[in-house]
């Protein structure tokens, strides 16, 4: 059961993160953890995502982004704390 306190984190991941299934793996992990948000590729080759939900579940998603899927190579991860916005599902964005 999710707690009342929802958190929102925006992450930007750089390295070899496009063309390695990063978005699909992030979506699967988010759905398994009950986290709402979105993930998208950026023109500079990085990936950006927003996670919203229970603090522990969101932290698990941020930790997942530190390693990424098997073929990814993470060089840098930025995490920003933002106010919760009421997201209710997880989307893949272009």
C-alpha positions in Angstrom: 0.0 0.0 0.0 1.4 3.4 -0.9 1.9 6.0 1.8 0.2 9.4 1.7 3.5 11.2 1.0 4.2 11.2 -2.7 7.5 12.3 -4.1 8.5 13.4 -7.6 12.0 13.1 -9.0 13.2 14.1 -12.5 16.4 12.3 -13.7 18.6 12.8 -16.7 20.9 9.9 -17.6 23.8 10.1 -20.0 26.2 7.6 -21.5 25.1 4.7 -23.8 21.4 4.9 -22.9 19.7 5.1 -26.3 19.2 2.1 -28.5 19.7 -0.3 -25.5 16.1 -0.7 -24.3 16.5 1.9 -21.5 13.0 3.4 -21.9 11.2 0.1 -22.1 13.2 -1.3 -19.1 12.4 1.8 -17.1 8.7 1.6 -17.9 8.6 -2.1 -16.9 10.4 -1.3 -13.6 8.1 1.7 -12.9 5.0 -0.4 -13.5 6.3 -3.2 -11.3 7.0 -0.7 -8.5 3.7 1.2 -8.9 5.4 4.4 -9.9 3.8 6.9 -12.3 5.7 9.2 -14.7 7.3 9.1 -18.1 10.6 8.5 -19.9 11.9 9.9 -23.1 15.0 10.1 -25.3 16.6 13.6 -25.7 18.3 14.8 -28.9 21.7 15.0 -27.2 21.7 11.2 -26.7 20.6 11.2 -23.0 17.4 10.0 -21.5 15.1 12.0 -19.2 12.5 10.6 -16.9 10.1 11.7 -14.2 9.0 9.4 -11.4 6.2 10.0 -8.9 4.9 7.8 -6.1 5.8 6.4 -2.8 9.3 7.6 -1.7 10.7 4.1 -1.4 9.4 3.0 -4.8 10.7 6.2 -6.5 14.1 5.7 -4.9 14.2 2.2 -6.4 13.6 3.7 -9.8 16.4 6.2 -9.3 18.7 3.4 -8.3 17.7 1.4 -11.4 18.7 4.4 -13.5 22.2 4.4 -11.9 22.8 1.0 -13.5 20.2 0.8 -16.4 19.5 -2.3 -18.4 22.2 -4.8 -19.3 23.5 -3.1 -22.4 23.5 0.4 -21.1 26.6 2.2 -19.9 25.8 5.0 -17.4 28.3 7.9 -17.4 26.3 10.5 -15.4 23.0 10.7 -13.5 21.4 14.0 -12.4 18.5 13.8 -10.0 16.2 16.8 -9.2 13.5 16.9 -6.5 10.3 18.5 -7.8 6.8 18.9 -6.3 4.4 16.0 -6.9 2.0 16.8 -9.8 -0.6 14.0 -9.5 0.7 11.7 -12.3 -1.3 8.5 -12.4 0.3 6.3 -15.1 3.7 5.7 -16.7 4.2 6.8 -20.3 6.9 6.3 -23.0 7.5 9.6 -24.7 9.3 10.3 -27.9 
